[in-house]
Amino acid sequence: MKPVYLKIADDLVSKIKSGTYQEGDMLPPENLLLETYSVSRMTVRKALALLVEQDLLYRVKGRGTFIKKHKSAVHDAFYLRGFYACVKAQGKEPTTEIVTFEVQEPNSLVASKLELHEQDKVYHIERLRLIDGEPEMLESTYLPLSLFSDLTVDAMKGSKYEYIEGKGMKIAQSRQTVLPEIADKKVNKLLGVKDDSPLLKVLSVGEFDDGTIFEYSINYFKLNQYSFEFVAKRPN
């Protein structure tokens, strides 16, 4: 049988999802929750502590417990829209900070992913992607120099895919691998998370319609701010 504090937590989550309690609202005072659920103060506090731990609520000393606002962004992996297009489609404002922009020789892994020789040159571009001014994603991308010889920093401040398609190249697909990851200090610092925070790591290999590999990216997303939407279809 489910403990009473879990039932209370589930009921509060249900009310948040239904809109009974809105993001940013203060929950009813503790004494009122005691009356509503006919339980002890300790049980109510245990339920609230669980939701605080799950990043759904937060406490303000001397005021009460509030419902946390989340700027969740959905990445539509099925339709292969870039970060810029996904965020814009949700009525939010995407911006980009360039962390690294350099030309280098690829290591063996990058060369393998891009189907290049190790003496070939690639762009290595690190971009911090922000939603409404908050850092949400760190992208480390490798692009063959031979395909994008005119690439500039300014171009990478906007939509990468719009730049590529503006050159008359047709993007066909991206093979993506999604993994949980505890990232290094540099990634955590840029995203503004604690060193032991779990992140979502997405490895992406992009292909043109003729099968040419044009991109290898390693992307880190905040788990509590970002979700991926996949569509599974049965074959005809």
Buried (B, 14 or more C-beta within 10 A) or exposed (E): EEEBBEBBBBBBBEEBEEEEBEEEEEBBEEEEBBEEBEBEEEBBBBBBBBBBEEEBBEEEEEEEBBBBEEBBBEBBBEEBBBBBBBBBEEEBEBBBEEBEBEEEEBEEEBBEBBEBEEEBEBBBBBBBBBBEEEBBBBBBBBBBBEBBEEBEEEBBEBBBBEBBEEEEBEBEEBEBEBEEBEBEEEBBEBBEBEEEBEBBBBBBBBBBEEEBBBBBBBBBBBBBBBEBEEEEEEEE
